[in-house]
């Protein structure tokens, strides 16, 4: 929802527990996603490539926030970004199951 997306990360008490890249099986295709596990919800984002070029071929000049993980910093330097794939999943509604690798 557009109106709630502005406040999605606004809680000062929210903790980021883990983050990382994953392949998500979606019906007939695999999606390259980046997950953010907070202490109250799981946020799934889709990794996209920025179609705009930053002035010149030297992407090391692109400003990067130092609080980002090295992996997210490299995404930005490569011209990638993350967009929210779906609404955050509250942890009290999340069920995890182990499955055999495909």
VENKABEL-V567844 format. One line per field, one symbol per residue. ss: DSSP state (@ for helix, = for strand, . for the rest). A space follows every 10 residues. Layout:
ss->???
//
This chain:
ss->.@@@@..... .....===== ======..== ========.. =========. ........@@ @........@ @@@@@@@..= ====....== @@@....... ..
//
